[in-house]
Amino acid sequence: MVRTPLTPEERERGERLGTLLREARGGRSMVEVAATAGLSAETLRKIETGRAPTPAFFTVAALAEALGLSLDDVIRRCALVPA
């Protein structure tokens, strides 16, 4: 299966998500947060660094819960900004 290349806007949204997650994680380790969310630390690392800019909804939901973020806040902080 060939994936459609991401648009610059989608990549930017992924970068905003990564920044939000890093900020919310604070002093907690990636391993701790990933384990709480039921993910691998490598998956969290990829999301935080923008190498996985379009994680699945349930992945984002699990991370939001582990970090004490509401999905509304995640959407508000990461949604595409109209030009």
Secondary structure by P-SEA (a helix, b strand, c coil): cccccccaaaaaaaaaaaaaaaaaaccccaaaaaaaacccaaaaaaaaacccccccaaaaaaaaaaacccaaaaaaacccccc
